[in-house]
């Protein structure tokens, strides 16, 4: 299948579209700014309360007449531009495919050679998140603002989190001799003199703290602050060479106090060192671990640096060493809990998982924000699909002002793509071309040159809470479209060897949860019999460790949750979840507006499902880890979720 790298089939139409949008954009921008100025967020309200001169009010009074005058002047040009723009949408393609060509040895083609469908199996990591990257005036209804700066910061945080090396934690305990799964709470690896992150294997021994030795050179914070350079391997080593962390018992059961970082070891936030955004979490403060280079990240979640007597500059050459100490890893490992009846690890993590393979995003509506996000994520993901959806009247029943908001990034090559728009959107949801994006990716090949592929579906369902029937219809369509996509893209002819399906994953924002009484219709949908939800026991019954993914927007900027580390700690307690997660509201007249104190840990509306059937015969796809992620605290009103699948091949395929 040919993937579309431009929105229009020829340069003439592209040029005409650019001209028409240039005529529309000033009017669009002015309307957005005018509406945004009258919808302050709670963060801005606090700033205004601390402003004795009322500068914000004065600026609003001063600039509103100017904006109105400019808007009146821009309206005729916008009308002319719309006359050209609207019919052009019938020729527009449903997505834009972007590939970063210069990825060197870390490219998708190199990844295909890592797994031949034999041996112990292969793990694949998926993540999904709703980013609320709407026009600024609309994002403020969710208590978020500064969409463009948020998009850049979100991209930096995801890239920095995913580019960390994966750490395998071995628990040395007199009562537990099992080996934990590969850790989501990975640490910054030592840096070689060439600036490439290295992972150093270590032997297992009983120790009161965790120590690493790596080649001398740059401090780890340098790489953490700026992210991996484009073209460099993201983790500098294969999964088999991942760092091994030994965690031993402490005398008295108390972990040792962590050492203070060496001077100069605290890195700056962000990738590329560019201007930072202006939202509360964009300027990192002490205690903010949103980016790997933040001071708190080195103190709470990352490896500590202890320089030698020479200030860390040691002997030059391959034998020079820096000692990395991380006694707090024991605390991080304790956060990874496995229920006695659970076959996989689960945790609330302050970072996106290391070695993230596939990223599915929702509500990336704003085009400029999508471009900024794409540019940041291309530092880690080679293949990206963005600006997914339709505009105008083509393909759907009503006029579409916004695209679908879906966004997909992958480290593995994309083979086929299909997009479908839900035809039954209603009210405000009908203005966006919400739908489903279906992808087929290649993740390996067998010694017999059979392709090993996987299927991923990313979707965003109808949002209005009272429209359960509409969401059920959309789930029906989702299953039908996915079956058609798999049938149309399967290859079994002699010229194209039969493909081996390794996984089939559905993820996205479903806009219903598994604990609300109002969502019973969706909870019993047949989708959950064909696909497995790792967090679900049955209709209306969650696993005890599962938590909600929808945050209470009123508390987004509270000090207790304004950083990833703080939000992580809050969500690990039931009291914190009650205060900062969104819960179903009570229907009782006397309880109106209060949170329903019935069962559940909040509204989990962001889902990650996987199929156990329809894969290659004798192959199994089992969940290895599941994570609720707080790294985007203050930047969105949803918690991202991640899942690592272990695909095991049968002996006959070896």
C-alpha positions as CSV (number, residue, x, y, z in Angstrom):
1,X,0.0,0.0,0.0
2,X,1.2,3.5,-0.8
3,X,1.2,5.8,2.2
4,X,0.3,9.4,1.7
5,X,3.0,11.9,2.6
6,X,1.1,14.9,1.4
7,X,-2.6,15.9,2.1
8,X,-3.4,16.4,-1.6
9,X,-2.6,14.3,-4.7
10,X,-0.8,17.1,-6.6
11,X,1.1,20.3,-5.9
12,X,-1.5,22.5,-7.6
13,X,-4.2,21.5,-5.1
14,X,-1.8,21.8,-2.2
15,X,-0.9,25.4,-3.3
16,X,-4.5,26.3,-3.6
17,X,-5.2,24.9,-0.2
18,X,-2.4,26.9,1.3
19,X,-3.7,30.1,-0.2
20,X,-7.2,29.5,1.0
21,X,-6.1,28.6,4.5
22,X,-3.9,31.7,4.6
23,X,-7.0,33.8,4.0
24,X,-8.9,32.0,6.7
25,X,-6.3,31.8,9.4
26,X,-6.2,35.4,10.6
27,X,-10.0,35.2,11.3
28,X,-9.6,31.8,13.0
29,X,-6.8,33.1,15.2
30,X,-8.6,36.3,16.3
31,X,-11.8,34.4,17.2
32,X,-9.7,31.9,19.2
33,X,-7.9,34.7,21.1
34,X,-11.0,36.6,21.8
35,X,-12.8,33.6,23.2
36,X,-9.8,32.5,25.2
37,X,-9.4,35.9,26.9
38,X,-12.8,35.5,28.6
39,X,-12.2,31.9,29.8
40,X,-9.4,31.9,32.3
41,X,-8.0,28.7,33.8
42,X,-7.7,28.1,37.5
43,X,-3.9,28.7,37.1
44,X,-4.6,32.1,35.5
45,X,-7.2,33.0,38.2
46,X,-4.6,32.4,40.9
47,X,-2.1,34.6,39.1
48,X,-4.8,37.4,38.7
49,X,-5.6,37.1,42.4
50,X,-1.9,37.8,43.2
51,X,-1.8,40.8,40.8
52,X,-2.7,44.0,42.7
53,X,-2.5,46.1,39.5
54,X,-5.1,44.0,37.7
55,X,-2.8,43.9,34.6
56,X,-4.7,41.0,33.0
57,X,-8.0,42.9,33.2
58,X,-6.4,46.0,31.8
59,X,-4.9,44.1,28.9
60,X,-8.3,42.5,28.2
61,X,-10.1,45.9,28.1
62,X,-7.3,47.3,25.9
63,X,-7.0,44.6,23.3
64,X,-10.6,43.4,23.0
65,X,-11.6,46.4,20.8
66,X,-8.4,45.9,18.7
67,X,-9.2,42.3,18.2
68,X,-12.8,43.1,17.2
69,X,-11.7,45.7,14.6
70,X,-9.1,43.3,13.1
71,X,-11.7,40.5,13.1
72,X,-14.2,42.7,11.1
73,X,-11.4,43.5,8.6
74,X,-10.5,39.8,8.3
75,X,-14.0,38.5,7.7
76,X,-14.2,39.2,4.0
77,X,-10.9,37.5,3.3
78,X,-11.9,34.5,5.4
79,X,-15.2,34.2,3.4
80,X,-13.3,34.1,0.1
81,X,-10.8,31.6,1.5
82,X,-13.7,29.4,2.7
83,X,-15.2,29.3,-0.8
84,X,-12.0,27.7,-2.1
85,X,-11.2,25.7,1.0
86,X,-14.5,23.8,1.4
87,X,-14.6,22.1,-2.0
88,X,-10.9,21.2,-1.8
89,X,-11.6,18.9,1.1
90,X,-13.3,16.4,-1.2
91,X,-9.8,15.7,-2.7
92,X,-8.0,15.7,0.6
93,X,-6.4,12.5,1.8
94,X,-7.4,11.2,5.3
95,X,-4.0,11.4,6.9
96,X,-0.4,12.5,6.4
97,X,2.4,10.0,6.7
98,X,5.8,11.2,7.9
99,X,9.0,9.1,8.0
100,X,12.3,10.3,9.5
101,X,14.8,8.9,6.9
102,X,18.0,9.4,8.9
103,X,17.7,7.0,11.8
104,X,20.9,5.1,11.3
105,X,21.1,1.7,13.0
106,X,18.2,2.5,15.3
107,X,15.8,2.6,12.3
108,X,12.7,0.4,11.8
109,X,14.5,-1.7,9.2
110,X,17.1,-2.7,11.7
111,X,14.5,-3.6,14.3
112,X,12.9,-6.1,11.9
113,X,16.1,-8.2,12.1
114,X,15.9,-8.5,15.9
115,X,13.1,-11.2,16.0
116,X,12.8,-14.2,13.7
117,X,9.7,-15.7,15.4
118,X,11.9,-18.1,17.3
119,X,13.3,-18.4,20.8
120,X,11.8,-17.2,24.0
121,X,9.6,-14.5,22.3
122,X,9.5,-10.8,21.9
123,X,7.9,-8.0,23.9
124,X,6.2,-5.0,22.4
125,X,5.2,-1.9,24.3
126,X,2.1,0.2,23.5
127,X,0.9,3.5,25.0
128,X,-2.2,5.6,24.6
129,X,-3.1,9.1,25.8
130,X,-5.7,11.9,25.3
131,X,-3.8,15.2,25.0
132,X,-6.6,17.7,24.6
133,X,-4.7,19.7,22.0
134,X,-7.7,21.7,20.9
135,X,-7.7,25.4,19.8
136,X,-6.9,27.3,22.9
137,X,-10.4,28.7,23.5
138,X,-11.8,25.1,23.5
139,X,-9.0,23.6,25.6
140,X,-9.9,26.0,28.3
141,X,-13.2,24.2,28.9
142,X,-11.0,21.4,30.2
143,X,-8.9,23.9,32.3
144,X,-6.0,23.8,29.9
145,X,-4.3,26.5,27.9
146,X,-1.4,27.4,25.6
147,X,-1.9,24.6,23.2
148,X,1.2,25.2,21.1
149,X,3.6,25.2,24.1
150,X,1.9,22.2,25.6
151,X,2.3,20.2,22.3
152,X,6.1,20.9,22.3
153,X,6.5,20.0,26.0
154,X,4.4,16.8,25.7
155,X,6.6,15.7,22.8
156,X,9.8,16.3,24.8
157,X,8.5,14.4,27.8
158,X,7.3,11.4,25.9
159,X,10.6,11.2,23.9
160,X,12.7,11.6,27.0
161,X,10.7,8.9,28.9
162,X,10.7,6.4,26.1
163,X,14.3,6.8,25.2
164,X,15.6,5.6,28.6
165,X,17.2,2.2,28.8
166,X,15.0,-0.6,30.1
167,X,16.2,-1.8,33.5
168,X,15.7,-5.4,34.7
169,X,15.2,-5.4,38.5
170,X,16.2,-8.6,40.4
171,X,14.8,-8.8,43.9
172,X,17.2,-10.3,46.4
173,X,15.0,-11.4,49.2
174,X,15.0,-14.3,51.7
175,X,11.3,-14.9,51.0
176,X,11.1,-14.2,47.3
177,X,13.5,-15.6,44.7
178,X,11.5,-14.7,41.7
179,X,12.7,-12.3,39.0
180,X,10.6,-9.3,38.4
181,X,9.6,-8.3,34.9
182,X,11.6,-5.7,33.0
183,X,11.1,-2.4,34.9
184,X,9.0,0.4,33.6
185,X,10.7,2.6,36.2
186,X,14.0,2.6,34.2
187,X,16.9,4.7,35.1
188,X,19.3,6.9,33.2
189,X,22.2,4.9,32.0
190,X,25.8,5.9,32.2
191,X,27.2,7.8,29.2
192,X,30.2,6.9,27.2
193,X,32.8,9.3,26.0
194,X,31.1,9.4,22.7
195,X,27.8,10.5,24.3
196,X,25.9,7.4,23.5
197,X,23.9,5.9,26.3
198,X,25.3,2.5,27.5
199,X,23.9,-0.2,29.6
200,X,26.3,-2.2,31.7
201,X,25.4,-5.7,32.9
202,X,26.1,-6.5,36.5
203,X,26.3,-9.6,38.7
204,X,23.7,-10.4,41.3
205,X,24.7,-9.9,44.9
206,X,23.2,-8.8,48.2
207,X,23.7,-5.1,48.6
208,X,22.3,-2.3,50.6
209,X,22.1,-0.1,47.5
210,X,22.4,-0.3,43.8
211,X,25.6,0.7,42.1
212,X,26.5,1.1,38.4
213,X,29.8,1.7,36.8
214,X,30.1,3.2,33.4
215,X,32.5,4.8,31.1
216,X,33.6,8.3,32.0
217,X,32.6,11.3,30.0
218,X,29.5,13.3,30.0
219,X,27.1,13.2,32.9
220,X,23.9,11.4,32.4
221,X,22.0,14.5,32.9
222,X,23.4,15.9,29.7
223,X,21.6,13.3,27.6
224,X,18.5,13.5,29.8
225,X,18.2,17.2,29.2
226,X,18.6,17.2,25.5
227,X,17.2,13.8,24.6
228,X,18.9,11.4,22.2
229,X,20.2,13.0,19.1
230,X,18.4,12.2,15.9
231,X,20.1,9.3,14.2
232,X,21.5,7.9,17.5
233,X,20.2,4.7,19.0
234,X,17.6,5.6,21.6
235,X,19.0,3.3,24.2
236,X,22.4,2.5,22.8
237,X,22.0,-1.2,23.2
238,X,19.7,-4.1,22.6
239,X,17.1,-5.3,25.0
240,X,19.2,-8.3,25.9
241,X,22.0,-5.9,27.0
242,X,19.7,-3.9,29.3
243,X,21.0,-2.8,32.7
244,X,20.5,-5.2,35.6
245,X,19.6,-3.7,38.9
246,X,20.2,-5.7,42.1
247,X,18.0,-4.8,45.1
248,X,19.0,-6.4,48.4
249,X,17.7,-6.3,52.0
250,X,18.5,-3.4,54.3
251,X,19.4,-3.7,57.9
252,X,16.3,-2.7,59.9
253,X,14.2,-2.7,56.8
254,X,15.0,0.9,56.0
255,X,16.5,2.1,52.7
256,X,19.7,4.1,53.0
257,X,19.6,7.8,52.5
258,X,20.4,8.9,48.9
259,X,23.4,11.0,48.3
260,X,23.1,14.5,46.9
261,X,23.9,14.8,43.3
262,X,27.3,16.2,42.3
263,X,27.4,19.8,41.4
264,X,26.5,20.3,37.8
265,X,24.8,17.0,37.5
266,X,21.3,18.5,37.5
267,X,20.2,18.9,33.9
268,X,17.9,21.3,32.2
269,X,14.5,20.3,31.1
270,X,13.5,19.7,27.6
271,X,15.0,18.5,24.4
272,X,17.0,20.7,22.1
273,X,17.4,23.5,24.6
274,X,14.8,25.7,22.9
275,X,12.4,28.1,24.5
276,X,10.2,26.6,27.1
277,X,6.5,26.9,27.2
278,X,4.6,29.1,29.6
279,X,2.2,26.7,31.1
280,X,2.8,25.9,34.8
281,X,4.9,22.7,34.2
282,X,6.9,24.1,31.3
283,X,9.4,25.9,33.6
284,X,10.7,23.1,35.7
285,X,11.1,23.8,39.4
286,X,12.7,21.9,42.2
287,X,10.5,18.9,42.7
288,X,9.4,18.6,39.0
289,X,10.4,15.4,37.4
290,X,8.4,15.8,34.2
291,X,11.6,15.7,32.2
292,X,14.5,13.4,32.9
293,X,16.9,16.2,33.5
294,X,14.9,17.9,36.3
295,X,16.4,18.1,39.7
296,X,13.7,16.0,41.3
297,X,14.2,13.4,38.6
298,X,17.7,12.9,39.7
299,X,16.7,12.8,43.3
300,X,13.6,10.8,43.3
301,X,13.4,8.6,40.2
302,X,16.7,8.6,38.4
303,X,20.2,7.4,39.2
304,X,22.1,9.6,41.5
305,X,25.6,10.8,40.5
306,X,28.5,10.7,42.9
307,X,31.6,12.3,41.5
308,X,35.0,11.2,42.5
309,X,37.7,13.3,44.3
310,X,38.6,14.8,41.0
311,X,35.2,16.1,40.4
312,X,34.1,13.4,38.1
313,X,36.8,14.0,35.5
314,X,38.8,10.9,36.4
315,X,41.4,9.2,34.2
316,X,40.8,9.5,30.5
317,X,40.2,6.5,28.3
318,X,38.2,3.3,28.5
319,X,39.1,2.5,32.1
320,X,37.9,5.7,33.6
321,X,34.7,5.2,35.7
322,X,31.9,7.1,37.3
323,X,30.0,5.6,40.1
324,X,26.2,5.8,39.9
325,X,24.2,5.1,43.0
326,X,20.5,4.5,43.2
327,X,19.4,3.4,46.6
328,X,15.9,4.8,45.9
329,X,15.4,2.1,43.3
330,X,14.1,-0.1,46.0
331,X,11.4,2.3,46.6
332,X,10.6,2.4,42.9
333,X,10.5,-1.3,42.7
334,X,8.1,-1.5,45.7
335,X,5.7,0.5,43.6
336,X,5.5,-2.2,41.0
337,X,3.0,-4.6,42.6
338,X,1.8,-8.0,41.5
339,X,-1.5,-9.2,42.8
340,X,-1.2,-12.9,44.0
341,X,-3.7,-13.9,41.2
342,X,-2.1,-11.6,38.6
343,X,0.2,-12.8,35.9
344,X,1.8,-9.4,35.2
345,X,3.2,-6.4,36.9
346,X,1.3,-3.1,37.2
347,X,2.2,0.3,38.6
348,X,1.6,4.0,38.6
349,X,4.7,5.3,36.9
350,X,6.2,8.9,36.7
351,X,7.6,8.1,33.2
352,X,6.6,6.6,29.9
353,X,7.9,3.1,29.6
354,X,11.4,2.6,28.2
355,X,11.6,1.1,24.7
356,X,8.1,2.3,23.8
357,X,7.3,0.8,20.4
358,X,3.8,2.2,19.5
359,X,2.1,5.4,20.6
360,X,-1.6,6.1,20.0
361,X,-2.9,9.6,20.8
362,X,-6.3,11.3,20.8
363,X,-7.5,14.9,20.6
364,X,-4.5,16.2,18.6
365,X,-7.0,18.4,16.8
366,X,-4.9,21.6,16.3
367,X,-2.8,21.4,13.1
368,X,0.1,23.5,14.3
369,X,0.2,21.7,17.6
370,X,0.3,18.4,15.7
371,X,3.2,19.5,13.6
372,X,5.2,20.6,16.8
373,X,4.4,17.2,18.4
374,X,5.5,15.3,15.3
375,X,8.8,17.2,15.2
376,X,9.5,16.3,18.8
377,X,8.5,12.7,18.6
378,X,10.6,12.1,15.5
379,X,13.6,12.2,17.8
380,X,12.5,8.7,18.9
381,X,9.8,7.4,16.5
382,X,10.7,6.9,12.9
383,X,7.2,6.5,11.5
384,X,4.3,8.9,12.3
385,X,0.7,9.5,11.1
386,X,-0.9,12.8,11.9
387,X,-3.7,15.2,10.8
388,X,-5.9,12.1,10.5
389,X,-9.5,12.7,9.5
390,X,-11.8,14.5,7.1
391,X,-13.0,18.1,6.8
392,X,-16.1,19.6,5.2
393,X,-18.9,17.4,4.2
394,X,-17.1,14.5,2.5
395,X,-17.5,11.0,3.9
396,X,-19.7,11.9,6.8
397,X,-23.2,13.2,7.3
398,X,-22.4,16.6,8.8
399,X,-19.9,19.4,8.2
400,X,-16.6,18.7,10.0
401,X,-14.6,21.7,11.3
402,X,-12.0,19.5,13.1
403,X,-10.2,16.4,12.1
404,X,-10.4,13.1,14.1
405,X,-7.6,14.1,16.5
406,X,-6.0,10.7,16.1
407,X,-2.2,10.5,16.0
408,X,0.1,7.5,15.7
409,X,3.8,7.0,16.1
410,X,5.8,3.8,15.6
411,X,9.4,2.5,15.7
412,X,8.4,-0.3,13.3
413,X,7.5,0.1,9.6
414,X,3.9,0.8,8.8
415,X,2.6,-1.4,6.0
416,X,-1.1,-0.5,5.6
417,X,-3.4,2.2,6.9
418,X,-7.2,2.8,6.9
419,X,-9.3,5.5,8.5
420,X,-13.1,5.5,8.9
421,X,-15.3,8.3,10.3
422,X,-18.1,7.5,12.6
423,X,-21.3,8.7,10.9
424,X,-23.5,9.0,14.0
425,X,-21.9,11.9,15.9
426,X,-24.3,14.3,17.6
427,X,-24.3,17.9,18.8
428,X,-20.8,19.3,19.5
429,X,-19.2,15.9,18.7
430,X,-20.5,16.0,15.2
431,X,-18.2,19.0,14.4
432,X,-15.1,16.7,14.7
433,X,-14.5,13.7,12.3
434,X,-14.1,11.3,15.2
435,X,-13.4,7.8,13.9
436,X,-11.0,4.9,14.0
437,X,-7.5,4.5,12.6
438,X,-6.4,1.0,11.6
439,X,-2.7,0.1,11.1
440,X,-0.8,-2.9,10.1
441,X,2.9,-2.9,11.1
442,X,5.7,-5.3,10.4
443,X,7.7,-6.3,13.5
444,X,9.9,-9.1,12.1
445,X,10.4,-11.9,9.6
446,X,11.0,-15.6,9.9
447,X,13.9,-17.5,8.4
448,X,11.5,-18.6,5.7
449,X,10.9,-14.9,4.8
450,X,7.4,-14.8,6.2
451,X,6.5,-11.4,7.5
452,X,5.6,-11.1,11.2
453,X,3.0,-8.4,11.5
454,X,0.7,-6.8,14.1
455,X,-2.6,-4.9,13.9
456,X,-3.3,-1.8,15.9
457,X,-6.6,0.2,16.1
458,X,-6.8,3.6,17.6
459,X,-10.2,5.3,18.2
460,X,-12.0,8.1,20.0
461,X,-15.7,7.4,20.8
462,X,-18.6,9.8,21.2
463,X,-18.2,12.0,24.3
464,X,-21.7,13.1,25.5
465,X,-22.4,11.0,28.6
466,X,-26.1,10.4,27.9
467,X,-25.5,8.8,24.4
468,X,-24.7,5.2,25.3
469,X,-26.5,3.9,22.3
470,X,-24.3,5.9,20.0
471,X,-21.1,4.6,21.6
472,X,-22.4,1.0,21.3
473,X,-23.1,1.6,17.6
474,X,-19.6,2.9,17.2
475,X,-18.1,-0.1,18.9
476,X,-20.1,-2.3,16.4
477,X,-18.7,-0.3,13.5
478,X,-15.2,-0.6,15.0
479,X,-15.3,-4.4,15.1
480,X,-16.7,-4.6,11.5
481,X,-14.2,-2.1,10.1
482,X,-11.3,-4.0,11.8
483,X,-12.5,-7.3,10.4
484,X,-12.7,-5.8,7.0
485,X,-9.2,-4.2,7.4
486,X,-7.6,-7.5,8.4
487,X,-9.3,-9.3,5.5
488,X,-8.3,-6.7,2.9
489,X,-4.7,-6.5,4.0
490,X,-3.9,-10.2,4.7
491,X,-1.5,-11.8,2.3
492,X,-1.5,-15.6,1.6
493,X,-0.7,-16.0,-2.1
494,X,2.3,-17.8,-3.4
495,X,3.9,-14.5,-4.5
496,X,3.4,-13.0,-1.0
497,X,4.1,-15.6,1.7
498,X,1.6,-16.0,4.4
499,X,2.0,-13.5,7.2
500,X,2.2,-14.4,10.9
501,X,0.1,-12.2,13.1
502,X,1.9,-11.5,16.4
503,X,-0.7,-9.2,18.1
504,X,-4.0,-7.4,17.6
505,X,-4.5,-4.3,19.9
506,X,-7.3,-1.8,20.2
507,X,-6.7,1.4,22.2
508,X,-8.1,4.9,22.7
509,X,-10.5,7.1,24.6
510,X,-13.8,5.2,24.8
511,X,-15.6,7.9,26.9
512,X,-17.2,5.4,29.2
513,X,-15.9,3.5,32.3
514,X,-16.4,0.1,33.8
515,X,-17.9,1.3,37.2
516,X,-20.5,3.9,36.3
517,X,-24.1,2.7,36.4
518,X,-24.9,5.0,33.4
519,X,-22.4,3.0,31.3
520,X,-23.9,-0.5,31.7
521,X,-24.8,-0.8,28.1
522,X,-21.2,-0.2,26.9
523,X,-19.8,-2.4,29.7
524,X,-21.6,-5.4,28.3
525,X,-20.6,-4.9,24.7
526,X,-19.4,-7.9,22.7
527,X,-16.0,-6.2,22.1
528,X,-14.9,-7.3,25.6
529,X,-15.6,-10.9,24.8
530,X,-13.3,-10.8,21.7
531,X,-10.6,-8.6,23.2
532,X,-9.2,-8.7,26.7
533,X,-9.0,-5.7,29.0
534,X,-6.1,-6.3,31.5
535,X,-7.8,-4.0,34.1
536,X,-11.2,-5.6,34.0
537,X,-12.7,-8.6,35.9
538,X,-16.1,-8.3,34.2
539,X,-18.9,-5.9,33.4
540,X,-19.0,-3.3,36.1
541,X,-16.1,-4.9,38.0
542,X,-12.6,-3.6,37.9
543,X,-9.4,-5.3,39.2
544,X,-8.5,-3.8,42.6
545,X,-5.3,-2.1,41.3
546,X,-6.9,-0.4,38.3
547,X,-7.4,3.4,38.7
548,X,-9.2,6.0,36.7
549,X,-7.6,7.9,33.9
550,X,-9.7,11.0,33.9
551,X,-8.5,13.7,36.2
552,X,-10.6,16.3,38.0
553,X,-9.9,19.4,36.0
554,X,-10.3,21.7,38.9
555,X,-7.2,20.3,40.6
556,X,-4.8,20.2,37.6
557,X,-2.6,23.0,39.0
558,X,-2.7,22.1,42.7
559,X,0.8,21.9,44.2
560,X,0.1,18.3,45.3
561,X,-0.2,17.1,41.7
562,X,1.5,19.7,39.5
563,X,4.6,17.4,38.9
564,X,4.8,13.8,37.7
565,X,6.4,12.7,41.0
566,X,3.8,14.4,43.1
567,X,0.9,13.1,41.0
568,X,2.4,9.6,41.2
569,X,2.5,9.7,45.0
570,X,-1.0,11.1,45.2
571,X,-2.5,8.4,43.0
572,X,-0.9,5.6,45.1
573,X,-3.3,6.5,48.0
574,X,-7.0,6.0,48.0
575,X,-7.5,9.4,49.6
576,X,-5.5,11.1,46.8
577,X,-7.4,9.3,44.1
578,X,-10.7,10.4,45.7
579,X,-9.6,14.0,45.6
580,X,-7.9,14.3,42.2
581,X,-9.6,11.7,39.9
582,X,-13.0,12.2,38.3
583,X,-15.7,9.9,39.7
584,X,-19.2,9.2,38.5
585,X,-21.5,11.9,39.9
586,X,-24.4,10.9,42.1
587,X,-28.0,11.1,40.7
588,X,-29.4,11.7,44.2
589,X,-30.8,15.3,44.5
590,X,-29.1,15.7,47.9
591,X,-25.8,14.5,46.6
592,X,-25.7,16.4,43.3
593,X,-22.2,17.4,42.3
594,X,-20.5,15.3,44.8
595,X,-18.3,12.3,43.9
596,X,-20.0,8.9,44.1
597,X,-18.3,7.0,46.9
598,X,-19.3,3.6,45.6
599,X,-16.9,1.0,44.3
600,X,-14.0,1.9,41.9
601,X,-10.9,4.1,41.8
602,X,-12.2,6.7,39.4
603,X,-13.4,6.8,35.8
604,X,-11.1,4.7,33.6
605,X,-12.1,5.8,30.1
606,X,-8.8,5.2,28.3
607,X,-8.5,1.6,27.3
608,X,-5.8,-0.8,26.0
609,X,-7.3,-4.1,24.8
610,X,-5.6,-7.1,23.1
611,X,-6.8,-10.2,21.3
612,X,-6.0,-13.7,22.4
613,X,-7.5,-15.2,19.3
614,X,-6.9,-14.6,15.6
615,X,-3.1,-14.7,16.0
616,X,-0.6,-17.1,14.4
617,X,-1.5,-20.7,15.5
618,X,0.4,-21.8,18.7
619,X,1.5,-18.2,19.4
620,X,0.4,-16.4,22.5
621,X,0.3,-12.7,23.3
622,X,0.3,-12.1,27.1
623,X,0.4,-8.9,29.1
624,X,3.8,-8.5,30.8
625,X,3.3,-5.1,32.4
626,X,0.6,-2.5,32.7
627,X,1.2,1.1,33.7
628,X,-0.7,4.3,34.5
629,X,1.6,7.2,33.7
630,X,1.8,10.6,35.4
631,X,4.6,12.2,33.2
632,X,2.2,14.6,31.5
633,X,0.9,16.1,34.7
634,X,-0.4,19.7,34.2
635,X,-0.4,19.2,30.4
636,X,-3.5,17.1,29.9
637,X,-6.6,16.1,31.9
638,X,-6.1,12.3,31.2
639,X,-3.6,9.8,32.5
640,X,-1.7,8.0,29.7
641,X,-1.7,4.2,30.0
642,X,0.9,1.7,28.7
643,X,1.0,-2.1,28.2
644,X,3.8,-4.4,27.3
645,X,2.9,-7.6,25.5
646,X,5.1,-10.7,25.4
647,X,4.6,-12.6,22.2
648,X,5.7,-16.2,22.5
649,X,6.1,-18.4,19.4
650,X,5.4,-22.1,19.2
651,X,8.1,-24.7,18.8
652,X,7.0,-25.6,15.3
653,X,7.7,-22.1,14.1
654,X,11.3,-22.2,15.3
